[in-house]
């Protein structure tokens, strides 16, 4: 009898042949690559033994590109040619970039922003791909084999455009993306598998450029994200900028050149890191007096840092509210990101949650380690102890625009991904053969207050009476958090679909304001929705009544017709006003005025249908 070469699901057909996959933490300040070797996840060092690879790229001439620490060494001499913190520009527009306090010149390239250096104009995707290529090369040299793929981490609050940009950068670097994984979730995997803890845990992730707070329920190998909050405009860079702004105010200096700005940011970061262990620091800036030395005490710094830390804790409170949890429900707080080493951050987190934060694992490495564990699993290297499941969530709600500029939510925020949800819609007018679909993202009831993601059209709908067509719209979010939308008319089968690829991401203000506004304007939005819905109902009733009068007005006497037309005009007047109660009464009045007319039209239709037919035929 012939034997088939078989294996357990998720395992390699040949047990000794493991597929090589890595986890990559593409960070704002530093990036890391990690892999599972001998059943243990570990960060891979470069040739100099450094595990943290600077997220920096230097563009020199001719076609000279340096990545990592080699690039960082050039920033003092060539500040505008050495690109750092590029992650903040991923998926952003030119307008977004110009609002950021970054020492670069920007220009538009296609639908994306680009950074202008002396010898090259490069998009954030291109810069990120150089960093990813460097990490891929480091991994292949260390592991001695080609990679089958990588899990790349992104902030939980990265929107669809930012995730697409990350995936595009990986493709340029020749990396097969097994999955995009939210950074706090990756940290929870590493921490949970390392310690075997269970219960509800918060992951406080403060990196160089972004902040995320996720709540996860860890239970018997299941990692379930129950809520997430964040701020993509909050990180170590902002603490450094606060130091620079204060220093310039104290020295009463005029606007800086790009080179001076970069030197001061470098000195501010050095001072901030030194203040974790010292009460006072004095850092040489490399500039001329009076900007030659940056002196600051820990107390001075913590006064500057306090508003930024409070912004992070406001995100934490929103995540708790979304999950319907109290601070007392949280068993522990896992600290992630180098910026969490600041004493003021650890102290404020302790005070907010009422417990000392967990720093068992290196906060710089924990995200990469979790990504490596997930990559190893997705590559098919599941071991006997790898019986765990990951359930992540969507950060913001997704929906469609309906008549009246209202949002019909299809997928709620904090829905577990991957997820697919469908809803049926119909046509507004008689004989309508096409439908325009507008996909939006946000928490408000009005389209004007949400962010537009994509527009597409469904054509070829059979002409029917208004409301007769059945159009099924399906939203599908994959494991990477990327969205696709399909619309199908059920009777004919005509279909249209779109993979949502917006040209740029949310602005920093939009991301942080969306959830705040959803709460602050909840009552106002509810009233606006009621008004819009009643306006749509009223307009539709007017159009239907006028169409009926054009066909069957002979059924009415003069007084009846005048009464109906008067009610139509009264309703038209109310449509332009903001009194929902008066509008509702006007809609009801017109409906009542047309009841007898509708009955007469029904009788005529029945008589016409039966005319000339025998009882047997009927």
N, C-alpha and C positions, 0 to 999 in steps of 0.2 A: 504494500500500500504506500502511495506517495505521500510525503509529508509537506505541508505548506509552511513557509516561514512566517510565523505569526508572532504577535507580541501583545501585551496588555495595552489597552487604550492609553494614549499619551506617552508610551515608552518607545524607545528606539527598537527596531526589529533586531538589531545586533546589540546586545546589552553593553559591550565594551566600546561601541562606536557612539559617542555622545556628540550631539550637535552643539556647536559653539555659538552662544548668544550672550549679549551683554546688556547691562542696564546703563543708561547715560543720563546723568543729571546735567542738563544744559542750563547753567546758572547765569545770573546777571554779572556777578563778580568772578566766580570760579566755576569750572566744570569738572566733572569726574566721570570715570568709566569704571564699572565694577563687573565682576563675573563670579559664577559659582564654580569653585574648584575644590575637589575632594569634599563635596557636599556642604561647603561653607562659602558664603558670599564674602568677597573681599574686594577692596578698591585696588585697582592696578596702578602702580607707580610708573613714572616715566624713567628715562635712562639716568636722570640725576637723583632718582629716589623720591621725587615730589609726587604726592597723590592729588593735590589740588592744582589743577591746570588753569592758569589765568584765562578768563574769557576775553582775550585781547587779540587783535589782529593788526599788524603794521603793514602798510602798503608803501613800499619804496620803489625806486626806479633802478634798472628797467625790469618790470614785472617781478619785483622782489616782494615776497609775502612771508612774514614771520608770524608765528602763532604762539600763544601762551606766554611764558616768562621771557622768552626771547623778544617778543613784541613789547612787553611791558617795560623792558629796559630802554626802549626807544621813546617812551612818551615824554620824558623830560626835554629831549632835544627836538622831537617832532610831535608835538601834542595833537595837531589836527590830522596827522597821518596815522596815528595810533588810536584805533577805535575800541572803546570799552563800553560796558553797559548797553550793548547793542540789543539785548533782549527786550529792552523797554520800547524799541521801535518796531518790533515784530508785529506785522499786521496793521500798522498804523498808516494814516494818510499824511500828506505834506502839512496840512493844517494842524494835525495833532502834534507833529514833530516840532513845528515852529513855536508851539505853546510850551514845550519842555525846556527846562533850563539846562541845555547841553551845549558844550563848546564846539559845535560843528556847523558847517554850512550844508543846507539841504536843498534838494531840487526834486522835481517830479520826474519819475521815469515810469511811463505807462500809467498804471493805476496805483503805483507804490511810491513811497518816499525813497530817496537815495541820499547817501552821504558823499559829499564832495571832498576828496583829498587832492594833493598836488598832482598825483600821477594816475588816479583812478576815481571813477564815480561808481559806487557800489551800493547795492540794496542791502537791507538788513538780512534778507534771506541768504544772499551771497556771503556775507560776513559770517553768519551762523554756520553756513556749510563748510567754511574753512576750519572753524573750530571743531565741527563734527568729524570732518575728514581727519584732522589731527588725532582725535580720540579713537577713531576707527583704526588708524595706522598703529597707534600705540597698543591697542588691544590685540591686533593680529600679530604684531611682533612679540608681545608678551606670551600670548596663548599658542603661538606657532601654527595657526590655522586660519582659514577664511571664516568670516562671520556669516551665519545663516540669517541673522537679523539682530535688532536691538529694540528694547523698550526705552522710549525717551520720555522723560518726565516734563510736565508743564504745570504752571500754577493752576489751581482748581478754577480760578476765575478768568482764565484765558477764554475768550469767546471763539466763535467758529473761525473767524479770519486769522486770529493768532495761532490757532491749532493748525490751520491749513498752511500757514507760513512755516511753522516748525516742520511739518511733514515735507514740504517742498525743499527745505534746507537739507533734510536728511537724504532726500532723493538725489539732490545735487552732489552730496558727499558719497553717493554710492552705497547708502545704507538702506536695507530693507526694514521698514518700521513694522515690528510685530504688533506694537500697540503704543498709543500715547497714554500715559498714566498720570493722573493728578499727583502732584508732589506730596501733599499731606497723606494721601492714601498709600503711596510708596513707603513713606516713613512709618505708617502704622503697621504695614506688613512686616517691615524689618523689626520693629519693636515687638510686635505681637508674637512673631515666630521665635524671636530670641528669648523672650521672657515667659511666654505661655500665659499671659494675663487674659482675663475675661472681664466684660463689663463695658461701660460707656467711657470712652477716652476722647479727650480733645487733643488735636495736633495743632500746635501754635508754630507756624512756619514763617519766620521773618528773615528773608534773604537780602541780597544786595539791592534788588529793585522791586520786589513784590512781597505782598503779605497774604497769607491764607490761614483761615481757621476752619478746621473740619471736625465734626463730631462723628465718631464711629462706634458701632456696637460690635465688640469682639466676643464671639461665642462659638466654642467648639470648632475652631478652624474657619469660621465664616467672618469675613471682614466686610461689614455692612456700613456704608456711609449713610448717615441719616440726615445730615444737613451740612452745608458749607457756606462760608462767607469770606469776603476778602476785599483787598484794595490793591489794584495793579499799579498804583502810584505811590506806594509806601514801601520803603526798604532802607538798607544801610546808606544808600546814596543820598537819601533825603536828610538823614542825620548829619552826614558830611556837609551837605549844602547849608544846613542850619548853622553849623560851626563857621563856615565861610561867610555867610551873611552877617553873623554877629561880629566876626573879626573885621569885616569891611566897615561896619557901622562904627566900631570902636576906633578905627584908624582913619575914618572919614575920607575914604578913597573914592576916586572917580571910577567910572565903569572900567572893567578890566578887558585886556586882550584875551583871546582864546588861550594863548600860552600861559599867561598869568593865572587865568581861571583854573587851568589844568594843574598847575603847580600847587595852588592853594587847596584844591580838592584832594590831591595826593597827600599833602601835609595834614589836612583835616582827618582823612581816614587813618593815617598813622597815629594822630593824636587820640582819636576815638578808641582805637584798639588798645593803645597804651593806658588809657584811663580805666580800663577794666581791672588793672593791677596797681595803678598809682593814683594818688590824690591830686597831683599837679603834673603837667607835662609842658615841655618847652621844645618845640620842633622847628628845625631850620627848613625854610620853604624854598631856598634856592633863588629867591628874588631879592631885589635891592630894598633898602630901608625906605619907608617904615614897614614894608611887607616882608622883611627878612626872617622874622621869628614869630611863630604862632604859639602863644602862651594861653593856657586855659586850665581851669581847675575842674575836678569832677562835679562839684556843686554847680558851677556855671554851666557845664554841659548838660546836667540833668534838668536844669530849668529850661534849656532850649529843647531837650528831648521829650519833656513831659507831654506836650500836645500831640506829638507823633505817636507816643505809646498809647495815649487815650484813644486815638483813632483806631488803633488795632483792637482795643478792648471793646469799642463800639461794635466792630465787626463780630467779635465773639458773642456779644449779647444778642445780636440779630440771629446768629446761628442757633443759639439756645432757644430763642423765641420760635424760630422756624421748626425746630425739633420738638417744641412744647416740653422743654426740659428746664430744670432749675440747676443752678451751680452745684447744689448738693448732690445731684444725680451723677456728676462726673467723678469717676474713680481716680483719674490721673490726667496730667497734662504733659504731653511729649513735646519737648523743645526741638525745633528744627531750624537750621540756618545759622551761619556764623554770627549774624547780628544779635541772636538771642544770648550771646555771651555778655552783653552789656548788663551790668548789675541792676540798673534801673528797670530794664525789661523783666528780669527774673523776679525782682522785688514786686513790681506791679502785677505780674501774672500771679504770684503767690497771694497777694492781697485780694485780687479779683476772684480767684477760684477757691481761696481758703485752704490751699495745700501747696507744698513745695513742688515746683516743676520737676519732671523726670529728665535727668541728663545722663542716663546709663550709657547711651550710645553717643558717639561723636556727632554733634549736630550738623557738622559739615558733610558727613559721609552717609548718614542714615537714609537719605532719599535714594542715593545711588545704590545702596545695598538692597533696599526694597525693590527697586527696578530690576536689579540683577536676578533676584529670586523669581520675579514674575517672568522675566525673559527666559530663564532656564526652564520654567514650566511650559511656556508657550512653544519652546523649541522642541518639546517632546521628551524632556529629560526628567520626567516625573519619577521620583523615588518612592520607596515604600512609606516614607513619613510625610510626603508632600500632599496630604489630604486636606487642602484648604481651598476656599472659594472667595472670590473678590466681587463685591457689589458696590459699584460707584454710582454717582448721581449727576444729573444735569444742574448747572448753577443758576440758570435763568429760564423763565417760562417761554414757550414757543407757541405761536398761533397764527391765525389768518385774519385779514381785514374783512369785515362784513359790511352790509349796507349801513350808511350813516357814520362811517369812519370808526366803527367799533371793533374791538379785538375779541375774537372767539379763541380762547386758549385750547390748544390741542394736547400739549404736553406741559404739565405743571413743573415748576422748579423743584429740585430735590427728588425728581423721579429717578428710579434706579435704571441705569443703562447697562447693556443695550436695551432700547425700548422702541416699540412701534405702536402708534395709536391712530385710529381712524375715526372720521366723523362724516356724516352725510350733509350735503348742502343742496340747494335747489336754485332755480332761476327766478329772476325778479319780474321779468316782462314776458308777455306772450310772444311766442315765436323766437325767443332768444336762442342763438346757435353757437355762441361763444361765451366763455367766462374768464374774466381776468382774476388771477389769484395773486395776492400780496402776502408774503411770509414776513412775520415780524417777531421781535424778541423783546421781552420786557414784562413788567408787572402792572402796568396801568391799563385801564379800560379803553382808553382812546388811542387810536393809531398814531396820532400826532405826538403823543408822549412816549412812544416806544421807538425802537430802532428797526429800520427796514433792513431785511436780510436779502430778499430776492423777489422778483416778479416774473410770472410766466402766464401763458394763456392755454386754455383748453378749448380747441375748436372742433367743429363737426358734430355738435350736439343736435339731435333731431329736433326740429321746431315743434314745440308743445305749448300748452297753456302754462302761464306763470305758475310755478310751484309744482309742476308735474314731473319735471326731470329729477333724477336721483343721481347726484354727483358725489362719489365717495373720495374723500381726500385723506391720504395716509402720510403721516409724519414718521420718519424712522431715524433714530439717533444710534449710531454704531458705538462700539466699545471705546473708540477714540473721542467720542463726543461730537462727531461730525454729522450733519443733518442732510437728509434727502427727502424730497416731497413728491408724491405721486397723486394725480387726480384722474378719476375714471368715471365716465357716464355709464351707468349700470345697464341700461337697455341696449345701447349700441356697442358698448365696449371701447369707445374711443378713449385714448389715454394720452396724458402729457405728464412729464416729470422734470424735475430740476435737482441737480446736486448743488446745494447752497454754497457758493464760493464768493462771498462779498469781497470787494476790492480793498477794504481796509477795516480795521477793528474799531471798537468803541473808544471814544475818548476817555481819558482818565476820569473826568468828572462824571460822564455818563455811567460808567461802571459802578462807581461808589454811590451815585445818587439814585439809581433805579429802585433798589429796595427801600431806601429811605422814603422816596416819594410815594411808593406803593402804600406805605403806612400813613404818611402825612396827609395824603390826598384821598384816602379810602372813601370817606363820606362824600367828598366832592365828586369823585369818579362815579360813585353809585348813582348820584343824582343826574350826572351827565349821561350815563348809560340809559337811565330810564327815559330821559328827554329824547335822546337819539332814537331809541327803540320806538317810542310813541310817534316821533316824526316820520320814521320809515313806514310805520303802520298807516299813519294818516295819508302820506303821499301815495302809498299803494292803493288805499281805498278810493282816493280821488281819481286816480288813473283808471281803476276798474269801473267806477261809476260812470265816468265820462264815456268810456268805450261802450258800456251798456246803453247809455242814452243815444249814442250814435246809431246803434243797431235797432233798438226797440222802443224809441221814444213815443211811437204811435200808440203804445199801450196806456199811456198816461193822458189825463186831461190837463188843461193848462195850469190849473191850480196845483196839481200834484207835481208837475214838472218844475214850476216856480219854487215850490217848497224845497225840492231836492237841490236845485241850483243855489238857493239861498244858503243851505247847509254846507254846500261845497265851498262857497265863498267865505263863510264863517270859519270853516276849518283851515282854508288857505291862510287866513289872517292869523290864526293861532299858531300855524306852522312856523311863522317868523318870530314868534315870541318864546320866552324861556320859562313860561309857567306850565309845568308838566300836568298839573291838575286840570287847568282850563283846557289844555290840549286833549287830555283824555276824555273830558266831557264832550268836546266838539267831535271827536272820533265816534263816540257812542251816539251822539245826536244824528250824525250822518248815517250811521249803520241802521238806526231805528227808522229814519226817514225812508230808507230804501228797502225795508223788509217786504212791504206789499209789492213793490216793483219787482223784487227778486222772485216772489211767488208767481206773479203774472208771467214773467219770463220763463220760469220752469214749466208752467202749464202750456205755454205756446210750444216749447221744445218737445214736450211729451206728445202734444197733438200732431206736430209735424212728423215725429218719429212713427206714429201709429197710422198716419194717413194712408188710405188705400190698401191696408193690410187686413186680412181676414182673421177671425179668432184663432183658427188653426195655426196660421203663420205666427201669430203673437206667442 
